[in-house]
């Protein structure tokens, strides 16, 4: 079956006031939400989206993601996301993103890694057997940021800080903690004064296991260097749910 869409998808989002923070800039979780919308639409238009995967009793799950921003989109502006499948191997696919304003100026980039799981067993399935997906792989488009790096698990020298209980507004259709809620809770670890003085330049998140409705979550936090780089870990009991490295400028 031949391709019917270009390999790179282009999607536009309006930055309305309710999507911005006290500085009038889009929040990182909101940008992450736009990315998921763009990825979902891109896959649906090309034959490997939610409906096609559900018919096979499979689902896409986000495994890792890094977002690097040169400039945050502001209130009443147009935010353009370009996205494409950059690579596929047996168990994972890499999806990249480029962010622009309406004039085509680059605002940032992102890289993500996705797996496909069996809806009943929750076990990984082979990604490379999705023929429509393979039709749209494009390794030629530039995404000039560092790739996804290992994030170490925290040890005894990390600081334990406040957590939260997973509630109704946190969960997705599977009653798991929504992937963008992880980002929201991670950035809320920092005091508002940090956002007055600095901005998050690079945000990496590695999803390790699923959190469910009712789980009690706590955070471990450690500075890596000069109060500009932090490693955070989200845990439920002894179980690591998610890790993140956040770089400020």
DAUR-V123727 format. One record per residue. RES is the residue in one small letter. OMEGA is omega in whole degrees, -180 to 180 (none if undefined). BURIAL is 1 if it has 24 or more other ideal C-beta (glycine too) atoms within 12 Angstrom, else 0. D_LAST is the distance of its C-alpha to the last C-alpha in Angstrom with 1 decimal. Layout:
BEGIN
<<RES	OMEGA	BURIAL	D_LAST> <RES	OMEGA	BURIAL	D_LAST>>
END
This chain:
BEGIN
<<x	-177	0	47.0> <x	179	0	45.2> <x	-179	0	41.7> <x	179	0	41.8> <x	173	1	38.1> <x	-177	0	35.7> <x	178	1	33.5> <x	176	1	30.3> <x	180	1	30.2> <x	-175	1	28.6> <x	-176	1	28.0> <x	180	0	27.0> <x	175	1	25.6> <x	176	0	25.8> <x	178	1	22.9> <x	-175	0	25.1> <x	-177	0	24.3> <x	179	0	25.0> <x	-174	1	22.2> <x	177	1	19.5> <x	-177	1	17.8> <x	178	0	18.3> <x	-177	0	16.0> <x	180	0	18.3> <x	178	1	15.8> <x	179	1	16.9> <x	179	1	15.7> <x	176	1	14.6> <x	179	1	18.1> <x	177	1	19.8> <x	176	1	18.2> <x	177	1	19.4> <x	176	1	22.7> <x	179	1	23.1> <x	179	1	22.5> <x	176	1	25.3> <x	-180	1	27.5> <x	179	1	27.1> <x	-179	1	27.8> <x	-179	1	30.7> <x	179	0	32.2> <x	-179	1	31.8> <x	-180	1	33.7> <x	-178	0	36.3> <x	-173	1	37.1> <x	170	1	37.7> <x	175	1	39.8> <x	-179	1	37.7> <x	-172	1	36.3> <x	-176	1	37.0> <x	-179	0	40.7> <x	180	0	41.5> <x	179	1	39.8> <x	178	0	41.5> <x	178	0	44.8> <x	-177	1	44.3> <x	179	0	43.3> <x	177	1	39.8> <x	173	1	36.3> <x	173	1	32.8> <x	179	1	30.2> <x	-176	1	26.5> <x	180	1	25.9> <x	179	1	22.2> <x	172	1	19.4> <x	179	1	16.0> <x	177	1	14.0> <x	-175	1	11.4> <x	173	1	10.6> <x	-178	0	10.1> <x	179	0	11.4> <x	177	1	12.8> <x	-174	1	16.6> <x	178	0	18.1> <x	178	0	21.3> <x	175	0	24.5> <x	178	1	23.1> <x	-180	1	24.2> <x	-176	1	21.9> <x	177	1	23.4> <x	171	1	23.0> <x	-179	1	24.8> <x	-178	1	25.7> <x	176	1	28.0> <x	-173	1	29.4> <x	-179	1	28.2> <x	177	1	30.4> <x	168	1	32.9> <x	-173	0	34.5> <x	-172	0	37.0> <x	-176	0	34.8> <x	171	1	31.5> <x	178	1	30.3> <x	177	1	26.9> <x	-179	1	25.7> <x	-179	1	23.0> <x	170	1	21.4> <x	-179	1	20.2> <x	-180	1	18.9> <x	168	1	20.2> <x	-174	1	21.2> <x	177	0	24.9> <x	180	0	25.0> <x	177	0	23.7> <x	-177	0	20.3> <x	178	0	17.9> <x	-180	1	15.1> <x	-180	1	14.3> <x	175	1	16.3> <x	175	1	17.4> <x	-179	1	19.9> <x	177	1	22.2> <x	-177	1	25.3> <x	173	1	28.3> <x	174	1	31.6> <x	-180	1	34.9> <x	173	1	36.8> <x	-175	0	40.4> <x	-179	0	40.6> <x	-176	0	43.3> <x	-175	0	42.4> <x	180	0	38.6> <x	179	0	38.8> <x	174	0	37.1> <x	-178	1	39.2> <x	-178	0	39.4> <x	-173	1	37.0> <x	176	0	38.5> <x	177	0	41.8> <x	-172	1	40.4> <x	180	0	42.0> <x	177	1	40.3> <x	-177	1	36.9> <x	178	0	37.9> <x	-172	0	39.1> <x	177	1	35.5> <x	178	1	33.6> <x	-178	1	31.9> <x	-173	0	30.3> <x	-175	0	30.0> <x	-174	1	27.2> <x	173	0	23.9> <x	-165	1	20.7> <x	171	0	18.5> <x	178	1	15.8> <x	-179	0	16.3> <x	-179	0	18.8> <x	-175	1	19.1> <x	178	0	19.1> <x	175	0	21.0> <x	-176	1	19.6> <x	173	0	21.7> <x	-177	0	23.7> <x	178	1	23.1> <x	-173	0	25.7> <x	-178	0	27.2> <x	177	0	24.3> <x	179	0	22.1> <x	176	0	22.1> <x	-178	0	24.1> <x	-174	1	22.9> <x	179	0	24.5> <x	-178	1	25.4> <x	173	1	27.4> <x	-179	0	30.6> <x	-176	1	30.6> <x	-174	0	32.5> <x	-174	0	34.0> <x	180	0	30.9> <x	-167	1	28.9> <x	-180	0	31.4> <x	-176	1	32.1> <x	180	0	35.6> <x	-177	0	36.1> <x	174	0	35.4> <x	177	1	32.3> <x	-179	1	28.8> <x	-174	1	27.4> <x	178	1	24.7> <x	176	1	22.3> <x	174	1	23.2> <x	-179	1	21.6> <x	-179	1	18.2> <x	-179	1	19.1> <x	178	1	20.1> <x	-178	1	17.1> <x	178	1	14.5> <x	175	1	17.2> <x	-174	1	16.9> <x	179	1	14.1> <x	-177	0	15.3> <x	179	0	15.0> <x	177	0	13.7> <x	-178	0	10.3> <x	174	0	10.3> <x	-173	0	11.7> <x	-173	0	9.1> <x	172	0	5.7> <x	174	1	5.7> <x	-179	1	6.4> <x	-176	1	5.9> <x	-179	1	8.9> <x	176	1	11.7> <x	179	1	14.8> <x	177	1	18.0> <x	178	1	21.4> <x	-175	1	24.4> <x	179	1	27.0> <x	-174	1	29.7> <x	171	1	30.7> <x	-174	1	30.5> <x	177	0	33.4> <x	179	0	34.6> <x	178	0	35.3> <x	175	1	33.2> <x	-174	0	31.6> <x	170	1	28.0> <x	-175	1	26.0> <x	166	1	22.6> <x	-174	1	21.7> <x	179	1	18.3> <x	173	1	17.1> <x	177	0	14.2> <x	-179	0	14.0> <x	169	0	12.2> <x	176	0	11.0> <x	177	0	9.9> <x	-179	0	6.7> <x	-179	1	9.1> <x	171	1	12.0> <x	-179	1	15.3> <x	177	1	17.4> <x	179	1	21.0> <x	-176	1	23.3> <x	170	1	26.9> <x	-170	1	30.3> <x	177	0	32.6> <x	-174	0	32.4> <x	175	0	31.3> <x	-179	1	27.7> <x	-170	1	26.8> <x	175	1	23.3> <x	-178	1	20.3> <x	170	1	16.6> <x	-176	1	13.5> <x	-180	1	10.2> <x	179	1	6.9> <x	171	1	3.8> <x	none	0	0.0>>
END
